[in-house]
Amino acid sequence: MLRRGGRGLLLGLAAAAAAAAAARWLGWWGGRAGLRLFVPEELARYRGGPGDPGLYLALLGRVYDVSSGRRHYEPGAHYSGFAGRDASRAFVTGDYSEAGLVDDIADLSFSEVLTLQNWLSFYEKKYRFVGRVTGRFYGEDGLPTPALSRVEAMISRGAEAGRRALEEKQMFPPCNAEWSSSRGGRLWCSPERPSGPVTGAGDGPLAPGPHSKLEGPRVRAQRSPRGAGKRLPEV
């Protein structure tokens, strides 16, 4: 997972909030006439194998046709475990085992949920949205479940917390100090993070980079405590 300065993380949180708001207006979460609904058993048939009707995966209940990325998701490919199911949790943990390739994200943190939001934005841009899978995030009527409503609330609360922290950071910018026997000491503060180490300014994880312009499978070290030593896809 990429590491950036605290300011960059906060800006990312604010951007995620804006994306979430735009998503609602675009109808990501709400109902849509003529929308196709999959049951998990039906979606499981879309793994891209011989005789399968297609190659789909789901994220937060939204189903995407990833046929154009077949070399990443087809049977035998590195990320084939994502195909034919909603494996939302694995996008954060990097756990590609059967136990990890699930949609249970109830215990994820604000930043981890925002990571999923960034992945969702990536799939919306790169792949064709084909419907929703019923179960954890959408009911049989195709409308959001309480579980998805909680995800939305976490995105909003996390973004608001990031906005407040960014405002505080602008009011009280990080400072650096140095001292030498020849020049004495000096102290300087800046709203922008200096290029060198800054006392009290910590780095934090930002969402993985599915928005990379590079094509083909890419991986980065997963720095989340949940997935130490794991790798995440960038496809």
N, C-alpha and C positions, 0 to 999 in steps of 0.2 A: 504494500500500500504506500502511496506517496506520502511524503512528509513535507509540510510547509509550515511557515511561521504562524503564530497564533492569529495574527491579523488576517492571513490568508484563509484560515479555517473559519473565522467569523464571517468573512465575506462570502465564503462558500455556504455557510448556514443561511445567510440572508438571501443568497441566490436561490437556494433550495426552497425557501419560503415563497419567493416570487414564482418559482416553477410550479409549486403546489397550487398556488392560487390560479395560475394560468391553466393548469391541468383541470381544475374544477370547471372553469368556464368552457374549456374545450370538451368537457363531457367524459373525461377519463374515468371518473368514479360513478357518475350518475347513470340513469337508465338511457337506453338508446333503442329506437324502434328498429325491428328487424335484426337485432343483435343475435349472433349465434352463441348458444350456451353448450358447453361440454360438461359431461360428468367425468370424474377422474378416470374411470375405466375406459371411456371413449378416447380421452386425450392420450392414454397410455399406448394407443395403437399408432400414434404419430411419432415414431422414433426414427423414421427414415430408412428402415430396412427393406429388403425385397418384399414386395407385396403390400407394404404399409401405404396408407393413403396420403402421407405427407410427413413433414418434419417440423414439429411445433414444440415450443416450450412455453411455460407460463411463469410470470413474475407478479407477485401480489395479486394473483387471480386473473391477470390479463394474459391472453394467449397470443403468441406471435408466431408467424411463419418464418422460420430461420433457414429455409431451403437455400437461400443465397449464401449462407455461411455453412453449407453442408460439410465442408472438410473439418470444421470444428466440432460439429454436433452429431454426425452420423455414427452408426455403430462402429466401435473400434477407435473413434477419435477421442482426443484427450478429454473433451467436455461432453461426451455422449450421455453421461449421467443426467444432464440437465434436460434432455429431450423427453417429450412425452409426459411431463409432470411439472408441478410447481415446486421448485427447489429454492424458494426465496432465501431460506436460512443460509444455504451454502454460499451465496454471493457475499456474505459477510464473514463467515467462519472459515471458508476454504476447505471444509470437510466434505469430501466427495464420496464418502462411504454411504451405504444405503441408509444408515441411521442419520446421516447429516444432510442428505438430499431430500429435505422435507420443507413444508411451508410454515412450520411453527416458529414464529418470531416473537412470541409473547414476552420473552425475557431480554429482548434486545434493548440497547441504550438509545438515547436520542441520536447520537452521532451515527450509530449503526443503522438506524432507520433512515436517516438522511442519506447514508450510503446507498440504500436500496432505492431511494428516490432518484438519485443520480443514475443508477443503472436503468431504472424505468425510463428516464429521459433518453438514454442511449438507445434502448430498444424501440422506443417510439420513433426515433429519427431514422434508424438503420433498417428496421424490419417491419413487415406488414402486420398490423393488428388484425386478428381474425375473430376474436370473440372473448369469452370469459369462461372460466372453469368454476363450476359450482362447488361449494364446500366451505372452506374457512373464510374466504373473503367476499364471496357473492352467494346469495341465496338462489333458490330455484326460479325466482322471478327475475334474476339478473341484477338485483339491486344490492348495494353494499351491506355487509353484515356488521354487527357491532365490532367485530375484530378489525375490519378495515377502517371503521370510524375511529377506533383507537389509534391506528397508524396515522391517520390524518391529523388527529389531535397532537400526537407526539411530534410530527413534523412542524406543526404550527408553534408548539411550545418551545421546541428546540431552536427554531428560527428566531422566536422572540427573545429567548435568552441570549442568543448570539448577537442580536441587534443591540440589546442593552449593554452587553459586555463590550461591544465595539464602540458604543458611545462613551463608556467609561474610559476605554483605552485612548480615545481621542482627547478626552478631558485631562487625562493623566498619562501622557506618553511615556514610553519606556526610556530609561536613562542609562548611560554608560559613564564609567569613571576610569581614569588612568592616572598613574603617578610615576615619575622618574626622578632620580636624584638631580639630574641636570635641568629639567624643565619644571619640576614641581608637579602639582596635580591639576587636573581639569575635569569638569563634569559637563556633559551635554545631553540634551533630551531631544527627541524627534518623534513626530507622529508616525513616521515611516520607520520600519525596523532597520537598524544599521546592518551593514554587511557582515560584521563580526558578531561574536556572542553578545547577547544582551542580558544583563542581570534581571532575573525575574520573568523573562519572556520565554515560555516553553513552547516547544513544537507539539503539534497534535496530529492525529491521523485525519486525513481528508479522504473523501470518497475515492475509490479506485478510478482509473482513467479509461472508462469505456469510450469516452469521447475522443480518444486518440485518433489522429489522422492516419495512423499506420494500419494497414490491412494485415490479416494473418494473425495467428495466435501469439499473444504476448503474455508474459507473466511478470508479476512483481511479488516481492516478499510481503506476506500478510503480517502487519505489525500489530493487529488487534490482539489483546491478551487471549481472546478466544481461540485464535488460530496461529499462535506463535510457530514459526517455521513452515507454515503452509504457504501455498502460492495461489494467487487468484488469476482468473483468465482476463485477458484484454483482447476481445475478438471483434 
